[in-house]
Amino acid sequence: MLELYQRVSLNRDFPEHNLKKGDIATLVDLVPHPTDGEDGYVLEVFNAIGESINVIIVPLSTVKPLKPDEILSVRSLIEVKS
């Protein structure tokens, strides 16, 4: 089980929030599903300089803990249209 305020990585894209697989967020709460579905995590997403840019709720299965053999990277939030 993940712990509150732990940094986690998304393991799938969330285009409705402009977030991609591999983006990092901080786990801020656990949300039980109102019926029998998958519980969720409340995540706070920060930009590269530490400003909060979004708070989202995602299913438990869509995040994973960071591992020591992973490295962080930076990408722009601005969508590039070709």
C-alpha positions as CSV (number, residue, x, y, z in Angstrom):
1,M,0.0,0.0,0.0
2,L,1.2,3.5,-0.8
3,E,1.6,6.1,1.9
4,L,0.2,9.6,2.1
5,Y,2.4,12.3,0.6
6,Q,4.5,9.7,-1.2
7,R,5.5,10.7,-4.8
8,V,4.1,8.3,-7.4
9,S,4.3,7.8,-11.1
10,L,1.3,7.5,-13.4
11,N,1.3,4.2,-15.4
12,R,-1.1,5.5,-18.1
13,D,-2.1,8.7,-19.8
14,F,-4.8,11.0,-18.6
15,P,-5.4,13.2,-21.6
16,E,-8.4,14.9,-20.0
17,H,-5.9,16.4,-17.4
18,N,-3.0,16.8,-19.9
19,L,-1.0,14.1,-18.0
20,K,1.1,11.3,-19.5
21,K,2.4,8.0,-18.4
22,G,5.5,8.6,-16.3
23,D,4.4,11.9,-14.9
24,I,5.0,12.4,-11.2
25,A,2.4,13.4,-8.6
26,T,2.0,13.4,-4.8
27,L,-0.6,11.1,-3.2
28,V,-2.7,13.2,-0.8
29,D,-5.7,11.0,0.0
30,L,-7.4,7.7,-0.5
31,V,-11.0,7.7,-1.8
32,P,-13.2,4.6,-1.3
33,H,-15.4,3.8,-4.3
34,P,-19.0,4.5,-3.5
35,T,-20.1,1.0,-4.7
36,D,-18.0,-2.0,-5.4
37,G,-15.6,-0.5,-7.9
38,E,-11.9,0.2,-7.6
39,D,-10.9,2.7,-4.9
40,G,-9.0,5.8,-5.9
41,Y,-6.2,8.1,-5.0
42,V,-6.3,11.9,-4.8
43,L,-3.1,13.1,-6.4
44,E,-1.7,16.6,-6.4
45,V,0.3,17.5,-9.5
46,F,3.1,20.1,-9.4
47,N,5.0,21.8,-12.2
48,A,8.8,21.6,-12.4
49,I,9.3,24.6,-9.9
50,G,7.0,23.1,-7.3
51,E,3.8,25.0,-8.0
52,S,0.5,23.0,-7.6
53,I,-1.2,22.8,-11.0
54,N,-3.9,20.2,-10.5
55,V,-5.6,17.9,-8.1
56,I,-7.1,14.7,-9.6
57,I,-8.7,11.4,-8.6
58,V,-7.4,8.3,-10.3
59,P,-8.0,4.5,-9.7
60,L,-5.4,2.8,-7.5
61,S,-4.2,0.7,-10.4
62,T,-3.0,3.7,-12.4
63,V,-0.1,4.7,-10.1
64,K,3.1,3.1,-8.9
65,P,5.7,4.0,-6.4
66,L,8.9,5.6,-7.7
67,K,11.9,3.3,-7.8
68,P,15.6,4.0,-7.3
69,D,16.5,2.9,-10.8
70,E,14.2,5.6,-12.4
71,I,15.2,9.1,-13.4
72,L,12.9,12.2,-13.6
73,S,12.5,14.2,-16.8
74,V,10.8,17.4,-17.8
75,R,8.2,18.0,-20.5
76,S,6.1,21.0,-21.5
77,L,2.4,21.2,-20.5
78,I,1.7,23.2,-23.7
79,E,0.3,20.9,-26.4
80,V,2.4,21.1,-29.6
81,K,0.2,20.9,-32.7
82,S,1.6,19.8,-35.9
